[in-house]
Amino acid sequence: MARLILHPLPGEKRAGKLAQTVEELYTAGRRLVVWVADEGRRQVLDEYLWSFRKLSFIPHVIWTDQAESPPEPVVLAGERVNPPGADTLVVGDDIPPLEWVESFEEVHDFIPPDEAGEERTRRWREAGLLD
């Protein structure tokens, strides 16, 4: 079963905390998939990961099934794939399909401080990933 780590957000915006978490995981030597179901948000996150911190470098790629080179250690995906052989999933927007989530050892999600956060926490609890 996947180990779920929830990161409380100070507000509704998650990009900064998400990028910081991705950077920490990458720096620790982890390979990860960042789930962003919405294509537009994937593009925005792609650009943000290159520029959110001046001296930061997070090698990443947006997954497409036409990828010809070996994937980077960080893959942004909107479908149920795991090209880098990652053991870590970072949830960048909506909760992904739970049967796929359980294929990872560790899952990171970001919880806003409002009813949406309570609903998100409830969904994880109902899925059996949170006590």
N, C-alpha and C positions, 0 to 999 in steps of 0.2 A: 504494500500500500504506500502511496505517495505521502511524504511528510509535507504538510501545508504550513507555510510561514506567511502570516498576514502582516502587512506594513500599514500602520495607520497614516492617513494623509491629513495634513493640516487644513485642507480645503478640497474643492472639487478637482483641481488640476493635478494630474498624475505624472506628466512628462518628466519633470525634474527629479522626482523620487524614483521613477522607473529608470531613468538614465543613470542615476547614481547607483542604484542596485545592480544594474547590468554591469557597470564599470567595476564594482566591488567583486561580483561573481567572476567576471573575466580575469581580473587581476589575481584572483585566488586560483586561477587555472581551470575554471569550470568551462565546459562547453554547454551552450544553452540555446533553446528555442524561445523566442519572444512571440507570443500569440497576439496578433492584431488582425482581427477578422476583416475590418474595413480597409479596403485598398488605399483610400485617400489618407487615412491615419497612418498606415504603414509607410507611405511616402514621406509624410511629415516627420515621423519618428526616425526614419532613415537619415534625413537631413539633420535632425536635432542631435542624433548620436555623434555626428561628425563635428558638431559645433557647440555643444552645450558647455564645454569647458575648454579653454584655450590650449592647455597642455595635455589634454586627454586624447587617447587613441584607443578606440574600441573597434577592432576589425570585425566587420559584419557585412551581411548581404541580405537582400530581399530574395526569398526563395521563389524560384520559378522552375517548372519541370524541364525547362530547356537549359538549365545551368550546365555548363561544360567543364568548369574547373572544380576542384575539390572545394567544398563549402568552407566558409570562414568558421571560427569557433562560436560565433553568434549569428543566428539565422532568424530573420523576421519572417514569420509565416502566417498565412490566413487560412491554411488548410492543415489537415492532420498529417504532418510529415515530421521526420526527425533526421534530416540529412547529415548533421554533424555527429550523430550518435550521442546526442546530449542526454545527460541524466537530470537536467534542470530545466524547468519550464517557468517562464516569467509571463504572467497574464497582463497584457497591455491594454485590453479593453474588456469586452464581454467575456463571461466565463465560457471556456471552450467545452466541447463534448466531454463529459465526465469519463467515459470509457477510455478515451485517449489520454486524459490527464493522468490516469492511474498507471500509464506506461512509464512515467517519470519517477525518479526517486524523490525529488524535491520540487515543490511548486511554490512560487512567490506570487502573492496577489496584494493589491493596494485597496485599502478600505477607506472611503470618504466618511466624514463625521456627521452623517445625517441618515435619513431613512433609507437612502440607496445603499449606504454602508451596512445598515442593519439587515436589509434584504439580501445583500451579497453574503454576509456572514451566515445568515440562515440557510442559504442555498448550499454553502460548503458544509454546514452541520448536517443537513439532510442527506448530503452525498456520503456522509460517514468519514469525511476528512478532517473534521473538527469536533472536539469533545464538547 
